[in-house]
Amino acid sequence: MHNFKDLKVWQKAVDFAVKINSITKAYPNDEKFGLVSQMRRAGVSIPSNIAEGCAKTSSKSFVNSLEVSLGESFELETQLIISERVRILDPEIAKKMELNLSELQLMIMGLKSSIESKS
């Protein structure tokens, strides 16, 4: 069992969720129950699954939670791309968010590999 608050990947994921919440505030009202809702849920799900994995007693369960977190991150990446393509999200902001998300994905994969190699 790990203290999730000490994990850099969790801290970065929380920061990213906060950024997602902030940028989606500027989305049009007709996306409130569409992209905004999905993006915010995916953003919150990434650090939440990392935290949940830390409470698991087996490495296999922790890895599974990290895989869910990673899946949510790719879902969110897709939603960022769609937001840019439908011209809701500024291309510069989209690029910056995608770069931050790629870094977060690498961190999740790194933690997953580290846990797998120890078990």
Residue pairs with C-beta under 8 A, 6 or more apart in sequence:
1 54
1 55
1 56
1 57
2 54
3 54
4 10
4 50
4 51
4 53
4 54
4 55
5 11
7 50
7 54
7 111
8 107
9 50
9 104
9 107
9 108
9 110
9 111
10 47
10 50
10 51
10 54
12 103
12 104
12 107
13 46
13 47
13 50
13 69
13 104
13 108
14 47
16 43
16 46
16 47
16 100
16 101
16 104
17 40
17 43
17 44
17 46
17 47
19 97
19 100
20 39
20 40
20 42
20 43
20 76
20 97
21 40
21 43
23 89
23 93
23 97
24 35
24 36
24 39
24 40
27 35
27 36
27 83
27 88
28 88
31 88
35 79
35 82
35 83
35 88
38 75
38 79
39 76
39 79
39 80
39 83
42 72
42 73
42 75
42 76
42 79
43 76
45 68
45 69
45 72
46 69
46 72
46 73
46 76
46 104
46 108
47 69
48 69
49 65
49 66
49 68
49 69
49 72
50 65
50 66
50 69
50 108
50 111
52 65
53 61
53 62
53 63
53 64
53 65
53 66
53 69
54 62
56 62
56 64
56 65
59 115
59 116
59 118
59 119
60 119
62 115
63 112
63 115
63 116
66 108
66 111
66 112
66 115
67 112
69 108
70 105
70 108
70 109
70 112
73 101
73 104
73 105
73 108
74 105
76 101
77 98
77 101
77 102
77 105
80 89
80 94
80 97
80 98
80 101
81 94
81 98
83 89
83 94
84 90
84 91
84 94
89 97
